[in-house]
Amino acid sequence: MKIQLSTVNILAVFIFCLSSFYFYEPFFFNDAILKVFYWFMLAIIFAFSFKYFLYTSEPYVFAASMRMLLLSMFISTLPALLFWGQSPVLTLRAMFPHLGFVLYFFLIATKPSFKSMVSLVWVLACLYVIVYLFSLTKAPDVIFGSFADRGIGDQRGLFRLFIPGRGFLFLSFFLAISNYVCTKRSIWLWISIGLFLIIVAHVIRQYIFFSFFIAGFVLIRKVSIWKKITFLLFGVVLSVYIYEYSSVIQALFSLTELQVSGGQQTEDIRVTAYSYFFTEFSPGLFSVIFGNGVPHEHSSYGYFYTQIVNDQMRLFMSDVGYAQIFAQFGLLGLVAVGVILFKSIFVKIPSKYLYLKLFLIFVFLSNVMSGYFLSNHNIAAICIVLYMFEVSSQAQLISKKATI
């Protein structure tokens, strides 16, 4: 019975993960039905984890900060009503994708094994790769990622697709890198290279740069100085070769040069967005502390955000992740995320689980220039990683006590 129950729990997590990004948003399925199904799964997950959301007797590393983050979301419905006139119902509807963080509490309530979580990561990563590559072969026809109200183009050398669920791609990439560093088995290096090529195929510059930088640092950090020089020279030669012969990389460089020379300096736009959302967007101190809530398109708040802030000012919360957290959930939410970042860096876990730290470092770097942390692409993966942190850190403590 215990085995059957654990299987049901893992299946529930698997289905919830798929529902959180709407089963990759297929064009052949009604989006309203998929969203209602996600709300249904969210209600079930929340009901089973409500006790742990309120209180946990065990010393979990991230429980308090995750609880604080979710509470900041619920509290933000109040300033959205008081200062923006948006009803709590609309705020909750707009906030539903973010409430997926409750998965963390479901995991600590059901306590699936670490091994099953690793297997689940690989299954979801493989599914995403299959869906992405299939969609790429069908572009410009949109098969998956159809909910985004924007067309796809190949100005970057490949069609840029908007398929949700990519968090598991990056997590599996760092998992493969970590496995190679620990085992030195070449199969993991080849898997890492294959996954990185798919990351490049996303043609999103900051994701390519951060994943390459983090992986490169890990691969060469413990080798001799001569090997580091060799790797560096090889990297330079390879980069020049790729730039000369890869139309995708050339297109990305050309796009960057065009944006700078044409006055479309995305960095300046992001600086402006950070300044606006941190200093001007909130109408008062109460909103600064507790946020403004998530704007819904069918409210006056949503109209102001889309018609004025987006269309006229050309500023987007999704371009500035930390400003997005602050604007929507205030200092309360931002502090919660900051605590998660701090703890994920300094909590001690076995070296073979290095990929957990690498993934969260990638998340917090990417969140500087995108809404990575609050995106439904990544929330399920973040929750699973935080739970795996809990399991690995507790195992570390038990092993230390056993040696005393």
C-alpha positions as CSV (number, residue, x, y, z in Angstrom):
1,M,0.0,0.0,0.0
2,K,2.9,2.3,0.8
3,I,4.4,1.7,-2.6
4,Q,1.1,2.4,-4.3
5,L,0.6,5.6,-2.3
6,S,4.1,6.9,-3.2
7,T,3.4,6.1,-6.9
8,V,0.1,8.0,-6.7
9,N,2.0,11.0,-5.1
10,I,4.7,11.0,-7.8
11,L,2.0,10.8,-10.5
12,A,0.2,13.7,-8.9
13,V,3.4,15.8,-9.0
14,F,4.0,14.8,-12.6
15,I,0.5,15.8,-13.7
16,F,0.7,19.0,-11.7
17,C,3.9,20.0,-13.3
18,L,2.4,19.4,-16.8
19,S,-0.7,21.3,-15.8
20,S,1.3,24.2,-14.4
21,F,2.6,25.0,-17.9
22,Y,-0.7,23.9,-19.5
23,F,0.7,20.7,-21.1
24,Y,3.0,22.8,-23.3
25,E,0.1,24.9,-24.6
26,P,-1.0,22.8,-27.6
27,F,-2.9,24.6,-30.3
28,F,-5.3,21.7,-30.7
29,F,-6.7,22.0,-27.1
30,N,-8.9,24.7,-25.7
31,D,-6.8,27.0,-23.4
32,A,-9.7,27.6,-21.0
33,I,-10.1,23.9,-20.3
34,L,-6.3,23.5,-19.6
35,K,-6.4,26.5,-17.2
36,V,-9.4,25.2,-15.3
37,F,-7.7,21.8,-15.0
38,Y,-4.6,23.5,-13.6
39,W,-6.8,25.4,-11.1
40,F,-8.4,22.0,-10.1
41,M,-4.9,20.4,-9.6
42,L,-3.8,23.5,-7.7
43,A,-6.7,23.1,-5.3
44,I,-6.0,19.5,-4.7
45,I,-2.3,20.1,-4.1
46,F,-3.0,23.0,-1.8
47,A,-5.6,20.9,0.2
48,F,-3.1,18.1,0.8
49,S,-0.3,20.5,1.8
50,F,-2.4,23.0,3.8
51,K,-1.2,21.7,7.2
52,Y,2.5,22.1,6.1
53,F,1.8,25.5,4.6
54,L,0.6,26.6,8.1
55,Y,3.3,24.9,10.1
56,T,6.2,22.5,9.9
57,S,7.7,21.0,13.0
58,E,10.8,19.7,11.2
59,P,13.6,22.2,10.5
60,Y,13.1,22.7,6.8
61,V,15.6,25.2,5.2
62,F,13.2,27.0,2.9
63,A,9.8,26.5,4.5
64,A,9.6,29.9,6.3
65,S,10.7,31.8,3.2
66,M,8.4,29.9,0.9
67,R,5.5,30.4,3.3
68,M,6.4,34.1,3.4
69,L,6.4,34.3,-0.4
70,L,3.0,32.7,-0.8
71,L,1.5,34.9,2.0
72,S,2.8,38.0,0.2
73,M,0.9,36.8,-2.8
74,F,-2.4,36.5,-0.9
75,I,-1.8,39.8,1.0
76,S,-1.2,41.6,-2.3
77,T,-4.9,41.2,-3.2
78,L,-5.7,43.9,-0.6
79,P,-3.6,46.8,-2.1
80,A,-4.8,45.7,-5.5
81,L,-8.4,46.3,-4.3
82,L,-7.7,49.5,-2.2
83,F,-5.4,51.4,-4.6
84,W,-6.2,49.9,-8.0
85,G,-9.8,48.9,-7.7
86,Q,-9.1,45.4,-8.8
87,S,-11.3,42.8,-7.1
88,P,-9.7,40.0,-5.1
89,V,-11.2,37.4,-7.5
90,L,-9.5,38.9,-10.5
91,T,-6.2,39.3,-8.6
92,L,-6.3,35.6,-7.6
93,R,-7.2,34.6,-11.2
94,A,-4.2,36.6,-12.5
95,M,-2.0,35.1,-9.7
96,F,-2.9,31.5,-10.2
97,P,0.3,30.6,-12.2
98,H,2.4,32.0,-9.3
99,L,0.6,30.0,-6.7
100,G,2.2,26.9,-8.2
101,F,4.9,27.4,-5.5
102,V,2.6,25.5,-3.2
103,L,4.1,22.4,-4.8
104,Y,7.0,22.8,-2.5
105,F,4.7,22.2,0.5
106,F,3.1,19.2,-1.2
107,L,6.5,17.6,-1.7
108,I,7.5,18.0,2.0
109,A,4.1,16.7,3.0
110,T,4.3,13.5,0.8
111,K,8.1,13.1,1.0
112,P,8.8,11.4,-2.3
113,S,12.3,9.8,-2.6
114,F,15.2,11.8,-3.9
115,K,15.7,9.2,-6.7
116,S,12.1,9.5,-7.8
117,M,12.6,13.3,-8.1
118,V,15.7,12.9,-10.3
119,S,13.8,10.4,-12.5
120,L,10.9,12.9,-12.8
121,V,13.3,15.7,-13.8
122,W,14.7,13.6,-16.6
123,V,11.2,12.6,-17.8
124,L,10.0,16.2,-17.9
125,A,13.2,17.3,-19.5
126,C,13.0,14.6,-22.3
127,L,9.3,15.5,-22.9
128,Y,10.2,19.2,-23.2
129,V,13.1,18.4,-25.7
130,I,10.8,16.2,-27.8
131,V,8.0,18.9,-27.8
132,Y,10.5,21.7,-28.6
133,L,12.3,19.9,-31.4
134,F,9.0,18.8,-33.0
135,S,7.7,22.3,-32.8
136,L,10.9,23.6,-34.4
137,T,10.4,21.3,-37.4
138,K,6.9,22.7,-37.8
139,A,7.7,26.4,-37.5
140,P,6.5,28.9,-38.4
141,D,3.3,26.9,-37.8
142,V,2.6,27.0,-34.0
143,I,1.9,23.6,-32.6
144,F,2.9,24.1,-28.9
145,G,3.3,27.4,-27.0
146,S,0.2,28.7,-28.7
147,F,-1.2,30.7,-25.8
148,A,1.3,33.5,-26.2
149,D,-0.3,36.4,-28.2
150,R,2.7,36.9,-30.4
151,G,4.0,35.6,-33.6
152,I,7.3,33.7,-34.0
153,G,10.1,34.9,-36.3
154,D,13.5,33.7,-37.4
155,Q,15.4,37.1,-37.1
156,R,17.8,35.3,-34.7
157,G,18.7,32.6,-37.1
158,L,16.1,30.1,-35.8
159,F,12.5,30.4,-35.0
160,R,12.1,31.6,-31.4
161,L,9.4,29.5,-29.8
162,F,7.5,30.3,-26.6
163,I,6.9,26.8,-25.2
164,P,6.5,26.7,-21.4
165,G,8.3,24.2,-19.2
166,R,11.9,25.0,-20.1
167,G,13.0,25.1,-16.5
168,F,13.4,21.3,-16.6
169,L,15.7,21.7,-19.7
170,F,18.1,23.9,-17.7
171,L,17.9,21.7,-14.6
172,S,18.7,18.6,-16.6
173,F,21.7,20.5,-18.2
174,F,23.2,21.3,-14.8
175,L,22.4,17.8,-13.6
176,A,24.4,16.3,-16.5
177,I,27.3,18.8,-15.9
178,S,27.3,17.8,-12.2
179,N,27.3,14.1,-13.0
180,Y,30.2,14.5,-15.4
181,V,32.2,16.4,-12.8
182,C,31.5,13.7,-10.2
183,T,31.9,10.6,-12.3
184,K,34.1,11.7,-15.2
185,R,32.0,9.5,-17.5
186,S,32.0,10.9,-21.0
187,I,28.4,10.0,-21.6
188,W,27.4,12.9,-19.3
189,L,29.6,15.3,-21.2
190,W,27.9,14.4,-24.4
191,I,24.5,14.7,-22.8
192,S,25.5,18.2,-21.5
193,I,26.7,19.2,-25.0
194,G,23.4,18.0,-26.6
195,L,21.3,19.9,-24.0
196,F,23.4,23.0,-24.4
197,L,22.8,22.9,-28.2
198,I,19.0,22.9,-27.5
199,I,19.5,25.8,-25.1
200,V,21.3,27.7,-28.0
201,A,18.4,26.8,-30.2
202,H,16.1,28.9,-27.9
203,V,18.1,31.9,-29.1
204,I,17.7,33.8,-25.8
205,R,21.0,35.5,-25.2
206,Q,21.1,35.8,-21.4
207,Y,20.1,32.1,-21.0
208,I,22.8,31.0,-23.4
209,F,25.4,33.2,-21.7
210,F,24.6,32.3,-18.1
211,S,24.3,28.5,-18.7
212,F,27.6,28.6,-20.6
213,F,29.4,30.7,-18.0
214,I,28.2,28.6,-15.0
215,A,28.9,25.3,-16.7
216,G,32.3,26.5,-17.9
217,F,33.3,27.7,-14.4
218,V,32.4,24.3,-12.9
219,L,34.2,22.3,-15.5
220,I,37.6,24.1,-15.1
221,R,37.6,25.2,-11.5
222,K,39.5,22.3,-10.2
223,V,41.9,21.6,-13.1
224,S,45.5,22.7,-13.3
225,I,46.5,26.2,-14.6
226,W,47.8,24.7,-17.8
227,K,44.6,22.8,-18.5
228,K,42.7,26.0,-17.8
229,I,44.8,27.9,-20.3
230,T,44.3,25.0,-22.8
231,F,40.5,25.1,-22.2
232,L,40.5,28.9,-22.6
233,L,42.4,28.8,-25.9
234,F,40.2,26.0,-27.2
235,G,37.1,28.0,-26.2
236,V,38.4,31.1,-28.0
237,V,39.1,29.1,-31.2
238,L,35.8,27.3,-31.0
239,S,33.9,30.6,-30.4
240,V,35.6,32.2,-33.4
241,Y,34.8,29.1,-35.5
242,I,31.2,29.0,-34.4
243,Y,30.8,32.7,-35.0
244,E,32.1,32.4,-38.5
245,Y,30.0,29.4,-39.5
246,S,26.9,29.5,-37.3
247,S,24.1,31.5,-38.8
248,V,22.3,31.4,-35.4
249,I,25.2,33.0,-33.5
250,Q,25.8,35.5,-36.2
251,A,22.1,36.5,-36.1
252,L,22.3,37.0,-32.3
253,F,25.3,39.2,-32.6
254,S,23.8,41.2,-35.5
255,L,20.6,41.7,-33.4
256,T,22.6,43.0,-30.5
257,E,24.6,45.4,-32.8
258,L,21.3,46.6,-34.4
259,Q,19.7,47.3,-31.0
260,V,22.7,49.3,-29.9
261,S,23.3,51.2,-33.1
262,G,19.5,51.8,-33.6
263,G,19.0,53.2,-30.1
264,Q,17.2,50.1,-28.9
265,Q,19.5,49.5,-26.0
266,T,17.8,46.8,-24.0
267,E,20.1,47.3,-21.0
268,D,19.0,51.0,-20.7
269,I,15.4,50.0,-21.1
270,R,15.8,47.5,-18.3
271,V,17.5,50.1,-16.1
272,T,14.5,52.4,-16.8
273,A,12.1,49.6,-16.0
274,Y,13.8,48.8,-12.7
275,S,13.8,52.5,-11.7
276,Y,10.1,52.9,-12.6
277,F,8.8,49.8,-10.9
278,F,10.9,50.3,-7.8
279,T,10.3,54.0,-7.3
280,E,7.2,55.2,-9.2
281,F,4.8,52.3,-9.8
282,S,3.5,51.8,-6.3
283,P,1.0,54.5,-5.1
284,G,2.1,54.5,-1.5
285,L,4.0,52.9,1.4
286,F,1.4,50.2,1.9
287,S,2.0,49.0,-1.7
288,V,5.7,49.3,-1.3
289,I,5.6,46.8,1.6
290,F,2.8,44.5,0.5
291,G,2.9,45.0,-3.3
292,N,0.2,45.9,-5.8
293,G,-1.0,42.4,-6.8
294,V,-0.9,40.9,-10.3
295,P,-2.8,43.0,-12.8
296,H,-5.7,41.3,-14.6
297,E,-6.5,42.3,-18.2
298,H,-10.2,42.8,-17.4
299,S,-9.7,45.4,-14.6
300,S,-8.7,49.1,-14.6
301,Y,-5.4,48.1,-13.1
302,G,-4.8,45.7,-16.0
303,Y,-5.8,48.4,-18.4
304,F,-3.3,50.8,-16.9
305,Y,-0.5,48.3,-17.0
306,T,-1.1,47.1,-20.6
307,Q,-2.2,50.3,-22.3
308,I,0.0,52.8,-20.4
309,V,3.0,51.0,-19.0
310,N,3.4,48.4,-21.8
311,D,2.1,50.2,-24.9
312,Q,3.1,53.8,-24.2
313,M,6.0,53.6,-21.9
314,R,7.3,50.2,-23.3
315,L,8.1,48.9,-19.9
316,F,7.4,45.3,-18.9
317,M,7.6,43.6,-15.6
318,S,8.6,40.4,-17.3
319,D,11.9,42.1,-18.4
320,V,13.0,42.9,-14.9
321,G,12.4,39.9,-12.6
322,Y,13.2,41.5,-9.2
323,A,11.3,44.6,-10.0
324,Q,8.4,42.4,-11.0
325,I,8.5,40.6,-7.6
326,F,8.6,44.0,-5.8
327,A,5.9,45.6,-7.8
328,Q,3.5,42.7,-7.4
329,F,4.3,41.4,-3.9
330,G,6.2,44.2,-2.3
331,L,9.2,44.2,0.0
332,L,7.6,41.2,1.7
333,G,7.8,39.0,-1.4
334,L,11.2,40.4,-2.4
335,V,12.8,39.6,1.0
336,A,11.3,36.1,0.8
337,V,13.0,35.5,-2.6
338,G,16.3,37.1,-1.3
339,V,16.3,34.7,1.7
340,I,15.8,31.7,-0.7
341,L,18.7,32.9,-2.7
342,F,20.9,33.4,0.3
343,K,20.1,30.0,1.8
344,S,20.5,28.2,-1.5
345,I,24.1,29.5,-1.8
346,F,25.2,28.8,1.7
347,V,23.3,25.7,2.8
348,K,25.6,22.6,2.8
349,I,24.8,19.7,0.6
350,P,26.9,16.8,-0.7
351,S,29.1,17.7,-3.7
352,K,27.3,15.2,-5.9
353,Y,24.2,17.4,-5.7
354,L,26.1,20.4,-6.9
355,Y,23.5,20.8,-9.8
356,L,20.9,22.0,-7.3
357,K,23.1,25.1,-6.4
358,L,24.0,25.6,-10.1
359,F,20.4,25.7,-11.2
360,L,19.3,28.2,-8.5
361,I,22.3,30.4,-9.3
362,F,21.2,30.3,-12.9
363,V,17.6,31.1,-11.9
364,F,18.6,34.2,-9.8
365,L,21.0,35.5,-12.5
366,S,18.4,35.0,-15.3
367,N,15.9,36.8,-13.1
368,V,17.8,40.0,-13.4
369,M,16.9,40.4,-17.0
370,S,13.7,38.4,-17.3
371,G,10.8,37.3,-15.1
372,Y,12.4,33.9,-14.7
373,F,11.5,33.2,-11.1
374,L,7.7,33.9,-11.4
375,S,7.3,32.3,-14.8
376,N,5.2,29.2,-15.1
377,H,8.0,27.9,-17.3
378,N,10.1,27.4,-14.2
379,I,8.0,27.4,-10.9
380,A,7.6,23.6,-10.8
381,A,11.3,23.0,-11.4
382,I,12.2,25.5,-8.7
383,C,9.9,23.8,-6.2
384,I,11.4,20.4,-7.0
385,V,14.9,21.7,-6.6
386,L,14.1,23.3,-3.2
387,Y,12.6,20.0,-2.0
388,M,15.7,18.1,-3.2
389,F,17.8,20.7,-1.2
390,E,15.8,19.7,1.9
391,V,16.3,16.0,1.4
392,S,20.0,16.3,0.6
393,S,20.7,18.7,3.5
394,Q,18.9,16.5,6.0
395,A,20.9,13.5,4.8
396,Q,24.0,15.5,5.3
397,L,23.0,16.3,8.9
398,I,22.2,12.7,9.6
399,S,25.5,11.5,8.3
400,K,27.4,14.1,10.4
401,K,25.5,13.0,13.5
402,A,26.4,9.3,12.8
403,T,30.1,10.1,12.7
404,I,30.1,12.0,16.0
